[in-house]
Amino acid sequence: LLLSREFSQGDVGAALAASAVVVADRFRLHRHAAVAIENRACLAEWEPGTGALTLWTSTQIPGMIREALAELLGIPAHRVRVVAPDVGGGFGMKSALYPEEVAVSALARLLGRPVKWVGDRREDLLTSTQAWDEDIEAELGVDGDGCIRGLRAKVWADVGAYSVYPWTASIEVIQVVSFLPGPYRVPHYHGQAWGVATNKAPMGPYRGVGRPVSTFVMEALLDRAARRLGLDPAAIRRANLIQSSELPYRSPSGLVWDSGSFAESLERACEAVDYARFRAEQRHDVPARRRAGIGIASYVELTGVGSAIPASPGADIATGTEGATVRVDPAGTVTASFGLACHGQGHETTLAQVVAQELGVELDAVRVVHGDTEAGPIGSGTYASRSAVIGGGAAILASRAVRDKALQIAAHRLEADVRDLELSSGVARVRGAPDRRLTLSEIARSAYAGTRRLPTGMEPGLEATRFYDPYIGTAANATHVAVVEVDLDLCSITLTRYVVVEDGGRLINPMIVEGQAIGGVAQGVGAALLEELVYGDGGQLLTGSLMDYLIPTAAELPWVEVMHLEQPSPSTLGGFKGVGEGGTIGAPAAIANAMADALAPLGIEITELPVTPERLFRLLAARARRAR
């Protein structure tokens, strides 16, 4: 046993005993791999003359890798440079320090030559951090109107052979019990979690981290309670969702939802899919070998978490802050540098938009630099839906500082009051006197020309570095609705429609947000229907290639309809919320509930994911045996 954790609020035993209906079951999510397009790889170079190490590695956390290598190899941190080039996907799996990164660095120093390692797909499936492999016993009590009285859960996780740096083996399983109540009012709660070590690959963070599991369990219990009471699944959610008037809301595990549109997202999603019409048609359907079902999943996630909740309690690492350096050169070009590391999120676009808007310049004038520990301020990296919230917040602070200084220089040069100036499209103008103007390039040349051309006491230069800590973070939420068709003869499941209504706060770039949602749903489809790491009785991996470990292709995906509820966060600079993981959180639960809805007339419940054709066949066969 590597770890255990417990959360408790109220008297759950008494609440369940007083409930009109109690639904309970044992759920399981099988072991899962991230399967990034680019496998892990790294190259180290040692410079004997300076005693400096450079490591190029496919990672999400160059800053933390740098600090770890310096400590492990006994090299001063200022002589260690870590570069994360364009990374071909990470999904949390590349947010850990791996033995290969340490080994190539040590060998490069020992041999005095560059050392390179590139993993193949089998090595990736065998040694990269994995996710889930959890069993959950859960019971939910509701009153006669469907209102939740109490929730109790026990979670066991196979966390693999050892803990990983920096997140430890607790990263997944503790978040399952932390987030299990979801966006619902749960007056009485008791959750316990245990992590057990085995000889499998270690467990690490994977897109959603705990919340795909907790959402699957909670949403399944709600649907079952609705069926027991003769209520519609949408109706039981309406009775229990936290209302906007109740925010901020402290969950039973202590998490705080600062904002959200839980009820609104449910209603918008039901309207978009024409939920009432589907139910009406379903009631009049003649039983057939092909059955349609609809599933709902509502969730809430904590994003952009600041220093209030350490990502690795007890560890001497900082994960709650991020820095940004914004510099204007004499040509008027703006360079924004970050400690973040992009692996497909489009930081070069979104962070440039934030800087351009705050500074008052055109987007084309902004260049974003990231993924290089020598190029930007100290930072930990990109993970946990934090880049827009924390990196964007730091960008706002640094850009505002540069803008304020630029306006002070312009006011000095134009002999105007700084309050009468505005900066837009890269030009500072005196309001009401458009001919009195200076371009940002002219202002920058003055800034670097020396104190003669600057206000008294002002330091030369036109750049600023700022750090941002949102402290508690901010809540993002969504409702997913999936429509499926289950073929009882072929044991196949086809997704025919998929709708996402997401509250991602103030959107910097709606197209990128939509892409994040669609990509997350694609991975959620894999989790619900296809992806499973299988080990033999002797502990040997049996799914060591993409011939055995199946991932979804475009053929398995429906057109994903994404709608936005743009409600700015009251807790973060810019009103941003994180949206990088939501698709993967909601999709497994929505698809599982849709399958359960289609199979409900047969008395079949979904307790295990993925529901492969073989697993569906076994469910149908077990039902046939019971019917004899």
N, C-alpha and C positions, 0 to 999 in steps of 0.2 A: 504494500500500500504506500503510494507516494504522497497522497494528499487527501484531505477531506475538508468540507466546508458546509456550513449550515446557516439558513436564513429562517427567521420565525417572526410572525406577527399575529397577535390574537390567540384564540383557542380554536385551532382547526378541528380538533377532535369533537368538541361540542357543536361546532358549526356543521360538520358533516352529519352528525347524529340528528340534528334538527332539520336537515334538508329534506325536501319532498322527494327529490330524485338524486341519487349518487351514481355517477358513471365512472368506471375504472377499467384500466387495462395496462398491459405491459407493451411498450413500444420499443422499436429498434431501428436505428439508422446504421447501415453497414459502413465499413471503412471506405474512405474516399480520398482521391488524389487530385491535386490541382491541375495537372497536365497543361502547363504553360506551353505555348508553341515553341519557345526557345528553352531547351534544357539548361540546367545550370552549367556555368563555365567560368573560368578565371585564369588570369595570367599575371604573374608577379615578376617585377624587375628590381634588382638590387644595384645601387650605385655605390661601388666601394669607396670612391673618392670622398663622397659626402656622407656616407653611411645612411642613405635614404632609401626607403622602400616605396615603390608604387605598385598598387594592385588594381587591375581592371577586373571587375567582377559583375556578374549579372545578379544584382541585388537591389532591394528596395531601401536598404538602410546603410548607405555608405558612411554616414557619420558614426553610427554605433560600431560598424565593422572596424573603422579606424581606431577608435578608442580601445576596442578589444584586442586588436593586433598589437598595438603599442604595449599594452600590459602583458600579454602572453609572451611576446618576443623580446621584451625588455628594450624596446626602441623608444626614444623620446617621441611623443605624439606629433610634434611639429615636423618630424622627419618621416612620417607615414602619410602617404597620399592614397586615397581610395577613390576610384572613378567608376561610376556606373554608367556605361554608354547606353544608347537606346536599348531598353530591356524588353524582350519579347514576352511580356506577361509575367505576372508574379502571383497575384491572388492571395497574398499572405505567405505562401510557401517560401518566397525569397526574402522574407523579413527575419531570418534567423542567421546566426553565424554557423557556417558549416566547416567540418574538419578539413575539407579540401582547400578552403581559403587559407587556413592556417598552414597546411602542409606545403602548398606551393610557395608561400611567403618564406617559410623557414628554409626550404630547399634552394630558393633563389639566393638567399643570403649565404647559405653554405657553399653553393657551387659557383657563385659569382656570375651566373648566367640566367637569362629569363627562363621561367618554368611555366608551362601552360597545362591546364587540365580541362577537358571538355567531356561532360557526361553524355552517355547515350540514353535512349528512352528506357531501357531496362534499368539502368542505374537510377534514373529519375524515379521510376515507380517503386524501386526497391529501397532507396536511401533518403529521398527528400521527405520532409515532414508531411504527415498525412492528417486526416481529419475524421471526426465523428467516431464510429465504432462504439456507440453508446446504447445502453439499455436503460429505459426509463419506466418506472412504475408510477402511475399518476392516477389520482382520483379527484373528481370535481363534484361538489354539491351545489344544487340550485334549489330555489323555492318553486312554488307552483307557477309563478309567472316567468320563470327562467332566470331570475336574478341570482348571481353567484353568491353563495354563502361561504364557501371555503374551498381551498385547493391544497392538495398535499402531493409531494413528488419525491422520489428517490432516483438518483441518477448514478449509474456506474459507467465509467469510461476506461477503455483499454488505451492507456496513454503511451504505450510503446516501451522501448528499452531504457530510455533515459530522458531527463529534462533537457530542454533546448534554451540557449541564450538568445535574446534576453528575456523571453516571455515566460519561461518555465512550463512544466507539464500541466499547470492549472488553467492555462489560457482559455481552453475550450469548455471544459466541463463546468467550471464555476459560472461561466456566463450563461450556461443553460438554465441553472436554477435562479440566477439573477434576473433573467429576462422572461421567465416562464409566465408570470401574470400578464405580460404584454400590455396592450392599451386598454385594459379592462379594470373595473373596480373589483378588487378582491379583498374583502375585509379581513379574512383570516387565511393565513398562508404558512406552510411549513415546507421547506425544501432542503434536501440533503444531497451532497455530491461526494463521490469518491473516485479517485484516480488510481488504477492498478497497473503496475509495470509488467510487461511481457517482453518477449524477444522480437517483437515487430518494430518497424520503423517508428521513430518518435512522433508523438502528436504535436502539431503546431497550429498556428492560426491559419484559417482558410476563409475566404470571402464570406462574411456574415458572422463568423466566430460565435458559435453557440446559439445564435438566434434562429438559423434555419431549423435546428432541432427543437428549440422551445416553441417556436411558432407552429411547427407540425403537430406537436403534442397538444398544445392549448386549443388550436383550431379544431382538431379531431374531437377533443372532449366536448367542445361547444356544440358541434354538429350532432354528436350522440345524445347529448342532453336535449337538444331540440327535437330529435326524433322520438325520444321517450315521452316528451311532454306534448307531442303533436304540434310543435311550433315550427315555423319556417326558420332555417338557419340565419337568414338576414335579420329576422325579428329578434332572435335571442341575442344577437350582437348589438342591435339597437338598444336593448334593455340594459346592456352592461358596459358599453363603450364610455370612456371618460369624456365628458362634455367640455367644450371650450371654456365655459364659465368656471370649471373646477381647476383650471391650470393657473399656476404651476401645481403639479401633483406629485406627491411622493409615493413611489410604489412600495409594496410590502418588503422588497429586498433593499430598500433605501435609495434606489435610483430616483432622480428627479426629472420629470418631464416638464421642461420650461415652457413648451408650446406644442401645438399640434392641431390637426384637423381630422381627428379620428372618425367622428360621425359623418363629417362632410365627405371624406374620401369614400366611405362605404356607400353613401347615397349616390355620389357621382358615378361610381363604378357600376352600381346596380342599374342606374339609368342608361349608362353607355352600352351595357350588354342586353338591355331590355329584359331584365331579370323576371319581372312579373309575367311577361308573355311566355318566356321559356317555361316557367312553372305551370302556366295554364296548359300549354301544349303537352308538357310532360304528363300531366294528370290524365290526359285523354289518349295518350299513346297506348297502342296495343302491345302487350308484351312480345318482344322479338329477340332474336339472337344478337342483334345489335342494339345496345342501350346507350342513351345519352345521359350525361350527368353534368352538373354545374357545381363548382366549388368556390368558396370564398375564403380568403385569408387576409386578416388585418394584423399589422405589426407596428411596433415602434422601436426605434434604435437610437442609441446615444452616439452622437458623432462629434468630431472635433474635440475630443476629451482633453481637458487641460490638466493642470497639476493636482487638482483635487482628487483624482483617481489615478494613482500610479499604475502604469501598465504592468510593471513587475515589482510588486511590493517588496521592500527591503533591499532591492538592488540599487547600486550607486549609478543609476542612469537617469537622464532627464528625458521624459517623453511628452511632457505637457506644454512645451513651448516650441516656437519655430521663429527663425529670423529671416529678414530680407534686407538686402543692400540695394539701394536704388542710386544710380550714378548717371549724371548727365555730362557727356564729354563736350569739348569746345565745338564740335560739329553739330551739336544738338541731338545726338543719338542717345537714347536712354538704355542703360543696361541694368536689368533687375536680376540679382543673384540670390539663390535660395539653397538651403541645405536639403531640400526635398530631392526625390529621385523619381522621375516619371517612368512608368512602365505601361503607357497606353492611355493615360487619362487626359492627355492634351493640355498639360501645364503650359506649354509654349504659347497656347492660345488664351486660355482662361486667365492665367496670372498676368499676361500682357494686357488683357482687357482691363483688369482691375487697376493696374498701374497707369495705363493710358487715361482711364476715366478720372482717376484721382489727381493725376498730374496735369491733365488738360492738354494732352498731345494726341496725335494720330496713332492708331494702332501700329502702323508700319514703322513707326519710329522707336518701338520698344523691342529689345532683344532680351529673351529670358535665358539665363544660365542656371543649370542645376546638375545634380548628380556628380559633383566633383568637390571633394573636401577642401581643395585649395582655392576654389573659385568663389565660394560663397561663405556666409556666416556659419557659425556652428549650428548644426541641425541634426535631427535623428533620422529623418527619412519620410517615406510615404507609406502609410498603412492606416487602418482603422477610420477610413472616411474623414481624414483630417486635413488634407492639403488645401482645399478651398477655404475651410473655416480658419485654420491656424496660419497656413501660408498666406492666404488671402488677407487675413487680418494684419499680419506683419507687413505685407505689401502696402496696405492702406496707410499704416502708420509711417512707414519710410517715405512713401510718395507724398504724403501731406507735409512731412518735414522738408523735403526738397522743394515742394511747391511754395511753402511759406518763405523759404530762403530766397527762392528765385524772385518772388514778388517784392521782397524787401530790397533786393539788388535793383530790380526794375524801378521801384519807387525812387531810389537814390539817384539812378541815372536820369530818370524823367522829371525829377524834382516834383514828384506828386505824392499825395498821401496814399499809403499802401492800401487803405480801405477803399480807395477809388479805383483800384486796379482789378482786372479779371484776366485769367489765363485760360485760353482755349485754343485748340488747333495749333498749339505750339507757339502762340503769340500772346504777349502781355500787352493789354490795351488800357488806356485811361477811359473810363466810362464817360460817354458824352463827347469825347475828343478822339475819334478813331485814328487820326493821323499821328497821335502821340502813342507810339508803340515800339516794342522791342521783341525780336524773335527770341525763342529759347536759346538758340545758338549764340546770339549776341550777348544774352545774359550770362551764358556759360563762359564765354570768352572773358567777360569781365570778372567772373568768379575765379578764374585761374590766372588772371593777369597781375594779381597782387593787391595789397591793401589800398593803394591809391584810388582804385575804382570801386571800392566797397564802402559801405557804411562804417562809421567809426566802431572799432572793436570787433568787427565781423571777421571770422576766420575764412581764408580763401578756400576755394573748392565748392563743388556742388554735388554732394552725395550725402546719404544718411543710411545708417543701419539701425533697425528697430526690431525688437522681439515682442511677440504677442503670446499671451497665455489666457485663453478663455475660461480658465479655471474649471468649471463643472462641465462645460461642453453644451451641446444643444440637441434637442430631439428632432428626428425626422421620422415620417411615418408614411404608410401607403396602405391601400387595399388592392389586392389582386383578385381577379375573377377568371377562372379557367373553365372552359367547356370541352368535354371529351366525349368520344364515342368508343365504347368497349365492345369488341367483337368476341362473343363467347365461344365461337367455333375456332377462330384463329388465335385466341388469347392475345389479341393485339389491342393497343390503346392508341388512339389518334387524337391529338389536340386539334380541335376545330376552331377555337377562338381563344384569345387571351387579351385581357384588359388590365392595365395598371393605372391607378390614379394615385399620384405621389405628391406629397408636400415636401419639397426640397428647399424651402425657404426662398430667398431672393436668388433667382437663377442668373448666373453670369453668362452662360452660353447654353440656351435650351437644346440645341442640337447635340452637344456633348453630353448633357444630362440624359437625353433620350437614348443616346448610344450606350451609356452606362446601364440604364434600366434594361435595355434589350439584351445586352451581353450577360447581365446577371440572370435574367430569365432563362437564357440558353443554358447556363450552367445549372440552374435550378431544374430544368427539364432533364438534364443528365442525372441529377441526384434523384429525381422522382422515378425515372423509368429505366435507366441504363447503367450508371456507373457504380462499380463495386470492386474493391480490392479483396481478393480471396486468398487466404493462406490455408495450406494443407494441415493435417493433424500434426505433422512434424515441424510446423512453423515455417515451411518454405512457401514463398510467394508463388502462386499459381497463375496470376494475371500479370505477367511481366512484359507484355507488349500491347499495342493498340489493336491487335487481333483478338485479345482476350478482355482487355479493359476497354469497354465501349463508351465512346463519347458521342454526343448528338451532332448531327450535321444539319445543313439547311433543310434537308428532306424531313427531318423530325420536328421542325419548328413551324408554328403558325405565324401569321403576321401579328406582331405584338403591337397593340394599340396603347400608346402612352399619353396620359393627360396630366397636366400639372395643376396643383393648388399652390400658388406662389404666395405663401404667407411668411414674410421675413421673420427670422429669429429675433426675439427681443434680447438675447443674451450674447450675441456675437457682433463684432464689427462688420458692417456691410449687410447684416441680416442673413448671412450664408448658413446653410446646413449641408451636411455631408450626404452624398447620394451614391457613393461607389459600391455599396454592398446590398442595397435594398432588393434588387431583382432576385438575387440568390436566396434572400431571407424568405420572401413571400411565395416563390414559385413552388417549391416542394409541397408545402401545405395546401396551396390552392389546388394543385393537380391531384394530390392524394384525396382531398375532400370531394373533388369532382368524380374520381373513380368510386369512392365510397357511396356517393349519391347515386351513381348509375347502378351499383350492385346492391343497394339497400333493399330492393324487393326480394332479393335472394338471401337476405340476412347475412351478407358478407361485409366485414369491416376491414379497413386498411390499418394495420399496426406496424408494418415493416416497409422500409424503403431501401433500395428501389423496388418497384413492382415490375419485375421483368416478366416476359411471357411465361417462363417456367414457374415463377412464383404465382402468377395469376392462375395458371393451370392447376397448381396445387391447391389454391384456395377454392377453385370451382370443384375439384375432385373431392375435397373434404366436405364441401356442402352437399354434393351428391351422395356421399356415404351417410351423412346425417339424415338425409331425406328418405333413405331406404327403410 
